[in-house]
Amino acid sequence: MSIIYSKFETEILVRPDDIDMNEHVHNSKYFDYVLAARYDQMKRCYGMSMEEFIERGFGWVVSACRLNFKRPLKLGDTAIVRARIQTIKSNGVDVVFEIVKKENKKICVDGIFEYTMINLQTQRAATIPDDILKKYSV
């Protein structure tokens, strides 16, 4: 039986510097949107900010990701990034996400990010401590 973890949302307004020559959000910006949402959700939803990880000598790196583009976002749109942990591993988490256009709730991009927790001193993968596992197992 697999565990279903909580899904959280973060709103992001599309800015002029997000737009490419095709007059929609550049594909690289969706990566930024997911990372910004995860930082927001770490603090607001899980109760442990990135700063707290750093204070404890830990960091997170993206070890793999996949983005599936469905439809564009444009200047002035508001994106809603919905993300939830799909899998917790000994040294990382897989986070599935979707980015929807707030106005019509249609999915623009979805995918998965695989994050690995690292020890900041050694820059090597680190086992996630039990107290952090507890915070992230909601």
Secondary structure, DSSP 4 states (H G I P E B T S, - for coil): ------EEEEEEE--GGGB-TTSSB-HHHHHHHHHHHHHHHHHHTTS--HHHHHHTTEEEEEEEEEEEE-S---TT-EEEEEEEEEEEETTEEEEEEEEEETTT--EEEEEEEEEEEEETTTTEE-PPPHHHHHHH--
